[in-house]
Amino acid sequence: MPVSPAIASPQECRDFIAAHPEIRFVEILFTSMTGVPRGKRLRIHELQAVFDHGRYLPGSVLVVDTCGQDCESTGLVWEDGDADRITRPVPGTLRPAPWLGEDVAQVMVSMYELDGRPNDLDPRHVLARVLDRFHADGLTPVAACELEYYLVDLERGAMGELRPFAPRQIRDRASQVQVYGLPELEESGPFLADLWKTADVLGIPLEGAISECSPAQVELTLRHKDNALEAADDAVLYKRAAKGVALRHGCEATFMAKPWSDRAGSGFHVHVSFNNAAGENVCASEEKEGSSRLRFAIGGMKELMAPSLAILAPNANSYRRFKANSYAPTRPAWGVNNRTVSLRVPAGPPSGRHVEHRLAGADANPYLALAVILAGAHYGMSRSVDPGPPVTGNGYAAPDDPASRLPTSWGAAIDAFEASAVLKDYLGERFCRMYAEVKRTELARYEEVVSSLDYDWCLRNA
């Protein structure tokens, strides 16, 4: 029997209002296909009705582009009469939102049809559809998310360039990498302390921070959960909180995949394993490569990596991140304790064997990224897909398999996604068709823009 995402009880709202008399406003939020949080700000007296009956919102908002423009080719604007669906609150997500002010809270919602069926275009429900496959097999995915991102100045440079953030008194360090540098973290101490405090208020299991491979680039880890839907919720809420807290500290947090051409991109690394009904990790093994089930999961992830790329790399900028010797994988490959491959079995105790999927950019929608990653794992385990031998040494220099090459452009990735019968089976045919329409609309709008590079190359030289 499918496990539908839970809906918060009306009592949760009553208890929250009683415990937080200072709250005057509440933002309800969900993510569209593009992963951008959208919703409404309500006055506190409106909130109980959301928990009692739901809140109506236009279904077309699920298929707007990254900038919030309608994608008319989906048929959900004029042909559908821009009809309402109903949103219902997600349990445990009604919390104060301190970066928005002491009197503001937020709650996540999911979208449903008017007859109560989960809306098949809502990314939360798409992920839930994949999790149903594991439930039917007596398995529970365990997932953890790691997100890399940059802190950047609110003001651009003299030539309009993006600048890494650094406190005024240490501007000279903004050109140094200092990977795993402690002074760099210490300088970001006020931001990090505020972020951790905010995460605790939101119930987000945010753990340690490192200074990453470029100036002002950080990575924080979210603790693993045996509820992958909640793990994706955590990632969405964390990104939103990081952006809000950063603004309070005079900078901006960007999860753009490749903000600078000559600096490291920002990835979204997903760690997954699978528990059986007894709570035992079926990936566990004395072998460093993990159990046979882990290897089959890796085999399926490899096989679905190319058609999944349109979700894991959802924007034109995403494809600038994939460069050899950059810690951004460029081909489907796996290995043990090896960060040059896209699928890494990390070092650790036998009981903790799992795989780290390293391909996605930080700009990916967490729900959809987990959906395609877990779809690949289930596909591989259910069909005993052999991943082949693990790569040792430099994965960028490993022999290339033409049959499994990744698309190298946004348009090619969209084509590969839409052509995948396996992804249609796991994610839903209508979802795949609509997602492709949204991304093709974005691609067309992107390519229509005449950029400054066009003028630099062609204005006088053409």
N, C-alpha and C positions, 0 to 999 in steps of 0.2 A: 504493500500500500504506500503511495507517495507520501512523503513527509513535507507538508506545506509549511512555509515560514509562519512562525507564531505571530499572533496579533496581541498587542498589549491590552490588558484588562482596564476597564474604566476606573477600578479602584486605584490603580497605579497613579492616575492623574490626581485623584482626590488626596491621596497620601502625599504626593509631591507638593501640591498647593498648600496643604496644611503645614508641611515642613519648611516651605520657602515663601513666607509672606512678602518677602522683598521683591519677588519676581512680578514684573508688570507686562513683559512682552515675551513671546515665544516664537522662534523660527522653526517651521516644519520644513524638512529637507529630504530630497531624494536625489539620485543621480540619473541623468539621461544616459543614452548609449555612449555618448562621448566622455562620460565620467565627470562632468561638471555638476556640482551640487546646485540644485534649483529648488524653489519652494516659495513660501510666503512668510511674512512676519505678522503674527496675530497678537491681539491684546489678550491678557490672561483670562478674561471672562469668556473668551471664545474657545478655550482649550478643551474644556470638558466635553463639548459636543464632538470634537475630533475623536476622542476616545470612545464616546458613546455610539456615534453613528458614522464616523469618517469625515473626510473633507473632499469635496469635488474639485478636480483639476482637469484641464484639457489633456486628452491622451496624446495630442500632437507634441506636447512638451518632451516626451520621451525620444522623439526623433528630430529634434532641432540639431543644428550643427554646433561646433565648438563655440561659435560666437553667439549662439542663441537664435539664429535665423531659421525660419521655417524651411523644411525640405519638402517641397510640394510634390515631388515625384513619388513620395511614399504613399500618397493617397489618403493620408490622415489629417489633411488640412481642409481643403474645400470639399472634396468628395465625401468626406466623413462628417461634414458640418462642424468640424472642430469640436467634436462631441466630448463631453466630460466622461471621465472615469472617476473612481473613488479611491482615495488613499487612506490607509489605516496605519496606526503607529506601531513601531517596532519595540518589543519589550526591552526594558532596561536602558533605553536611549534618551529618556526625558531627564536631562541634566542641566544645571546652570552652565552658561557659556561665558566665563569670566572675561575673555578678551573683548566681548561685545558690550560689557558694562555689568555692573553689579545687579541690575534688575532685568537681565535677559537670560533666557534659557533656550534650549533647542531640543528637538525630537526628530528622529528619523521616521520616515513613512515609506511604505511600499504601495504600489498601485495595483488595483483590482478592477475587474469588469463590474458592471452594475449588478450582475447576478451573483457576485461573490467569487467568481473564478479568478485565480492569479493572472494578471496581465502578462502575456507571453513576450512582451517587449521590454518589460522592466528587468534591468540587469540582475537584481536580487533574485527574481524568479527564474531567470536563465540559469544562474548558478545552482539554485535549489533543484532544478530539473536534472542537472548532472549528478548532484548528491543523491538523488533518488536511485540512480543506478547502483551506487555503492551500498545503499541501504538494502536494496533487494538482494545483494550478494553477502549481506552480513558484515560489511566493512564500513569503517568510519575514517575518512581522511583527517589527518592531523596536519595543520598548516601554520606557518609563521611567515610574516612578511618583513622584508628589509627594504627601506627606501633611501636612496641617495638624493640629495638636493643641494642647491646653492643658496646662500644668503647674498643678496645683491643690494647695491645702493638704490635708494628710491630715485635719486637723480642720475641722469645719464651724463657721460663725459662730454667734452667740448664738441666732439664729432658725432654725438648721438650714440656713442658706444655704451654697452652694458659694462658695469664695473663691479667687481667682487666687493662685498662689504667688509670693512675693517674699522674698528674704532679710530677716531681721528688721530690719536697720538701714536698709532702704529701703522700708518698708511704704507710704509715701506714694505711691510710683510705681505701686502696684497699681491705681490708678484711671485711669492715663494710657494712651492707645493707643500712641503712639510707633512707628508702622509703619516698618519698616526701621531702627529705632533701634539704634545700636551699643552704648550703655551697657546696654541691656536684654540684649543678647547677652553682653556682658562679665560681667554679673551672673550669667548662667546658665553661665558659662565652665566651672566644675567639672563640671556635669552634661554639657555638650556634649563636653568632653574625654574623659570617661569613656565617653560614648556612642560617639564616634568610635573609641576604642580597642577597645571591645567589638565594634563592627561589623567592624573589621579582623580580630579573632580569628575571627568568624563567617564571614568572606569576603563580607560584604555591602558593595557599592560605594556607601557613603554619602558624599555630597558636602556642599556648603556649606549654611549655615543663615541664615535671616532672621527678624527679629522681625516677626510678622504684624499683622493689623488690630485686635487687642485685647490688653489686658494679659495677659502670660504665655502668649501664643499664638505658636507657632513653626512653621516649615516647613523641612524638610530634603529634599533631592532625592536620589533613587537614580539612579545612572548608567544610561543606556539599555543594553539587551541585545538581541541578535538571537535570543534564546530567550525567548519571552514566558512560558513556564512557569517558567523560572528567575527572570524578573522578578517574577512573582507570589510565588514562594517568598521572594524577597528582601523583599518588602513584608510578608509574614506574619512572617518572622523579625525584621524591623526593629521592627514594632509590639510584638512580645513583648519584645524587648531594651529598647526605650525605656521600657516599663512597669517592667521589672525594675530598670533603672539609676535611674529616677526614685525608686523606693522607697528605694534606697540613699542618695539625696540628700535625703531627708525630704519628698518630695512625690509626687504621683501624676500620671502621664501619661494623659489621657483622650482617646480618639478619638471620643467622643460627638459627633454631628453638630451639636447646638445646646445647649450646656450652660447658656447664659443667653439669655433672651428679648431682651435689649437689647444684646447684643454679637454680634460676627460668629460665624457658624457655621464648622465645620471641614470642608473639602472634600478629596476624593481626586482629583487631576488626573492623567490618563493621557495620555502623549504617544506617538503611534504613527506609524510609516511602514512601508514595505514594500519589501524587497529582492528582486530577481530572482535567478535561479540564478547569475549572475555577481557577485552582491554589490552590485549597483547599486540605488540608491534610485529606485523607479519614481514617487515623488512629486516628484522634483527637477524644477525648471523655473525659467526666468528670470522667469516671471510670478509675482507675489507671491501669487496665489491657488493656486499649485501646478499640477501636471499634471492632465490630464483624469482620470486614475485616482485621484488624491487627491480631486478634486471628486466623483467617483462614490462613493468611500468615505464622504465626508461626507454625500452624499445618502442612503446606506443607514443611516448612523448617525442621521440626522434621522428617517428613516421608522420605525426601530425604537426610538426614544427613549422614546415613551410606554409601550409594552408592557415595556420593559426597566426601568422605574422601580422596580418592586418589588424588583429586585436592587440597583440603584444607590442606592435609599433604602429600606433594609430594615426600618426600625423606625418606630414611631409618632413618636418624636422627630425622625426624619429630615425630616419634612415641615414642621417649624417653621423649617428653614433657608432655605426658598425664599421670599425677599422681594425686591421690586424695590429696585434701587440698593444691593445688599448684596454684590456680587461672587459671589452664588450664582444661577446662571441660573434663569429661570422659564419658559422656552419653548424649543422646538427652533429654533435659529437658528445661523447661522455667519457668520464675518467674518474679516478679515485684521488682525492686530495689534490685536485688540479684546477686552478682558476683560469686556465686558458681554454676551457671547453664550456659548452652551453649547459651541460647536465653534469653536475659534480656530486659525487658521493663524498661528503666531508669526512675528515678524520674524527674519531671519537669511539666511545665504548660500543661493543657489539649490540647492546640493547637499544642504542640510539641510532642505528643505521637509518639513513633517509637520503633523499636526493634534493639538491638545490638547483632549481631551474633559474638560469642566469640571463635569459635572453631579453626579457621584457624591459622596456624603458620606464622611467618613473612617471611618464605621462600616460601610461596605460590605465584603463578603468579597472580597479582591483577586482570587482565582481567578475568581469568578463575574462580578465587574465587568469584568475583561478579556475573559471569555468573551462577554458580551453586546455589549461595545464592538466586539470583533473580528468577531463574527457580523454586526453591522450593516455594518461595513466590507466584509466579503466579499460580503454580499448586495448592497450598492450597486455594487461593482466588477463582479460577475458579471452584473448586470442593467442596468448603465449608468444608475443612478438620478441624475437631475438634481437637485442641491440647491437650484436657484433662485439668484437673485442674492444676493451677500453683504450683510449688514447693515453700514451705515456709521453712525458716531455711537452714540447711546445705544440699545443693543439692548433695554432694558426698555421704551422708548417706541415701538419698531417696531410696525407694523401686525400684529395678531394673526390667525393662521390657525386658525379654529375646528376644522378637520379634523385639526390636528396638536397640539392642546392637550394638555398633560401632566395626568395625574390629580392631583387636589388633596388626596386623602386616601389613607391606607394601604389601606383596603378597596378603593377604586376601582382602585388600582394593582395589587393582587393579581388582581382580576378581569381587567384588561387583559393582565396577564402570562399568565394561564392560557388566555385566549382566542386567543393569538397562535400561529397555525399555523407561522409562520416560526421563532419561537423553539423550538417543539417539534421542528422539523426540525433545527435546529442543536444544541440542547442535549440533546435526547432527550425523548420524550413522557413516559416514566416519571419522569424527573428533574423536569420542569415540574409534573407532577401532584403529586409528593411535596413539592416546594418550596412550592407553593400550600397544601397541607395544613398544613405546618409553620407558615406565616405566618398562615393563618386561625386556627390554634390559638392562636398568640401574640396575635393581635388579640382573640380572645374572652377570653383570660385578662387582657389589658390592660384591656379595657372593663368587666370585672367588678369592678375595684378602685374603691372609693369614695375619692376623693382629698381632700386638705385644701381644694382649690378648691370641691368640692361643698359642703362645710360653710360656706365663706366666702360663697358665693353663695345657698345655698338653706336653710341651717339655720333662719335667722330670717325670711328673705324669702319663702319658698315659701308 
